[in-house]
Amino acid sequence: MNKLLPTWRVPQRRQGMDFPAKLPWVHPKSSVIIGYLNPRTRSLVRGNLLVLLSLMAAFFLSDFPRDRPTLWLALPSVLAIVGTVDTVRCMQPKWSFYHGGVLLCVYMDLMAVSMILFFFLYPYMSWLISSR
């Protein structure tokens, strides 16, 4: 046998084999094929994607330069908070460069959540923009 071949192989679909096949990137107790979409595991990708996609949705929903009031912005704000919590789950108790990177991601998430909440609450604060 050639030693340059990988030690694992993707199993072939045989008769009587259940779907999904036991693939190396699928957790045995999970039916989620893409690993970073599984909510039981920690994932920086999922948390950051939730926050950034929520920020983009908030830009479009708020009609940004005009800032119209809409209650649909509650959905991106809740999703951004869930993404921030998911990012915080990736923190490690011992300091490392990974921990520092996660901390920078948490700061980015907090800035995005504050922008979304600004888009959500600013149109309702007419006492701030009233001219005398």
C-alpha positions in Angstrom: 0.0 0.0 0.0 1.3 3.5 -0.9 2.2 5.6 2.2 1.4 8.8 0.3 -2.3 8.1 0.3 -4.4 9.6 3.0 -5.3 7.3 5.9 -9.1 8.1 5.7 -11.3 7.5 2.8 -14.8 8.7 2.0 -17.0 5.6 2.2 -18.7 4.5 -1.0 -22.5 4.2 -1.0 -23.3 0.5 -0.7 -26.5 -1.3 -0.7 -28.1 -1.1 2.8 -26.0 1.9 3.8 -28.1 4.7 5.4 -28.0 8.3 4.2 -26.0 10.3 5.2 -23.0 8.1 5.0 -20.4 8.3 7.7 -18.4 11.1 6.3 -15.3 12.5 8.1 -16.7 16.0 8.4 -20.1 15.0 9.9 -20.5 14.5 13.6 -21.9 11.0 14.3 -24.8 12.3 16.4 -25.7 15.2 14.2 -27.7 15.4 11.0 -26.1 18.7 10.0 -23.7 18.1 7.1 -21.9 21.4 7.3 -20.1 21.5 10.6 -20.1 25.2 11.4 -24.0 25.3 11.1 -24.4 22.8 14.0 -25.5 24.9 17.0 -24.1 22.5 19.5 -20.5 23.3 18.5 -18.6 26.5 18.9 -18.0 28.4 15.7 -16.6 31.8 15.0 -17.7 31.6 11.4 -21.3 31.2 12.4 -21.3 34.0 15.0 -19.6 36.5 12.7 -21.8 35.6 9.7 -24.9 36.1 11.8 -23.7 39.5 13.0 -22.5 40.8 9.6 -25.5 39.5 7.7 -27.8 41.1 10.3 -25.9 44.4 9.9 -26.4 44.3 6.1 -30.1 43.5 6.6 -30.4 46.4 9.0 -28.9 48.8 6.5 -31.5 47.7 3.9 -34.4 47.5 6.2 -33.8 50.9 7.8 -33.4 52.6 4.4 -30.3 54.1 5.9 -30.0 57.7 4.8 -33.6 58.4 5.5 -33.9 56.2 8.7 -37.5 55.3 8.5 -39.1 53.7 11.5 -39.8 50.0 11.1 -40.3 47.2 13.6 -38.7 44.7 11.2 -35.4 45.8 12.6 -36.1 43.8 15.7 -35.2 40.6 13.8 -31.7 41.7 12.8 -31.0 43.0 16.3 -32.0 39.7 17.9 -30.0 37.7 15.4 -26.9 40.0 16.0 -27.2 39.5 19.7 -27.4 35.7 19.2 -24.3 35.9 16.9 -22.5 37.8 19.6 -23.4 35.2 22.2 -22.2 32.5 19.8 -18.9 34.4 19.4 -18.5 34.8 23.2 -18.9 31.0 23.5 -15.6 30.6 21.7 -13.6 32.3 24.4 -11.0 30.2 26.1 -10.1 30.5 29.8 -6.3 30.7 29.1 -4.9 33.6 27.2 -3.6 32.9 23.7 -3.5 34.6 20.3 -6.8 32.8 19.5 -8.3 34.3 22.6 -7.1 37.7 21.5 -8.7 37.2 18.0 -12.0 36.1 19.6 -11.9 39.3 21.7 -11.4 41.4 18.6 -14.4 39.6 17.0 -16.5 40.3 20.1 -15.6 44.0 19.9 -16.6 44.0 16.2 -19.9 42.3 17.2 -20.6 44.9 19.8 -20.0 47.7 17.4 -22.4 46.1 14.8 -25.1 45.5 17.5 -24.9 49.1 18.6 -25.2 50.3 15.0 -28.3 48.0 14.5 -29.8 49.3 17.7 -29.2 52.8 16.6 -31.0 52.2 13.3 -33.8 50.5 15.3 -34.3 53.2 18.0 -33.3 56.5 16.4 -36.4 57.1 14.3 -38.6 56.8 17.4 -36.6 59.4 19.3 -38.2 62.5 18.0 -37.3 64.5 21.0 -33.7 64.3 19.9 -34.2 65.9 16.5 -37.0 68.4 17.3 -36.0 71.9 16.5 -37.0 74.8 18.6 
